[in-house]
């Protein structure tokens, strides 16, 4: 497959996001959730109110990792919006 894959996620307006190399930090009020991305071939960038996750020469395994990261990030947003 070895092709470029890119996915984007919208950041809700009340949640702030910081990206430091492979660390994602999400904040809403006093709540903070951070996640470390351990895959070296995955590139994570912030474009305004969007998070862009991509890989230059992705195989099906990187595609699975990207889709899993998207699901994790959406669950983080849900966890910050609704208290457990």
C-alpha positions in Angstrom: 0.0 0.0 0.0 2.9 2.5 0.9 1.0 5.7 0.2 0.4 8.9 2.1 -2.6 8.7 4.5 -3.9 11.7 6.4 -6.9 12.1 8.7 -8.2 15.2 10.5 -10.3 15.6 13.7 -12.1 18.8 14.8 -11.2 20.1 18.2 -14.2 21.2 20.2 -14.2 24.9 21.0 -14.0 24.5 24.8 -11.1 22.1 24.7 -7.5 23.3 24.3 -4.9 21.1 22.7 -1.1 21.2 22.9 1.2 19.0 20.8 4.8 18.5 21.9 6.6 16.2 19.5 4.8 12.9 20.4 2.8 14.1 23.4 -0.8 15.2 23.1 -2.1 17.3 26.0 -5.9 18.1 26.2 -7.3 20.6 28.7 -10.8 21.7 29.7 -11.0 23.8 32.9 -9.1 21.9 35.6 -9.2 18.6 33.8 -6.0 17.6 31.9 -5.5 14.4 29.8 -2.3 13.6 28.1 -1.4 10.8 25.7 2.0 9.7 24.3 2.2 8.5 20.8 4.8 5.8 20.4 4.7 5.1 16.7 7.7 6.8 15.0 6.1 6.8 11.5 3.0 8.8 12.5 3.0 12.6 12.2 0.7 14.7 14.4 0.1 18.4 13.7 -2.3 21.0 14.9 -4.0 23.3 12.3 -6.0 25.9 14.1 -9.0 24.0 15.4 -8.1 20.7 13.8 -5.6 17.8 14.6 -4.0 16.2 11.6 -2.7 12.7 11.8 -0.7 11.4 8.9 2.0 9.0 7.6 4.1 9.5 4.5 4.6 5.9 3.5 1.8 4.1 5.3 1.2 0.4 5.3 -2.0 -1.2 6.5 -0.6 -1.3 10.0 0.0 2.4 10.1 -3.5 2.9 8.8 -4.9 0.8 11.7 -2.8 2.9 14.1 -4.1 6.2 12.7 -7.7 5.0 12.9 -7.1 3.9 16.5 -5.6 7.2 17.5 -8.6 9.0 16.0 -10.9 6.8 18.2 -8.7 7.5 21.3 -8.8 11.3 20.7 -12.6 11.3 20.2 -12.9 9.3 23.5 -10.6 11.9 25.2 -12.9 14.7 24.0 -15.9 12.8 25.3 -14.2 12.2 28.7 -13.4 15.8 29.1 -16.9 16.9 28.2 -18.8 14.4 30.4 -17.6 13.7 33.9 -17.4 10.0 34.9 
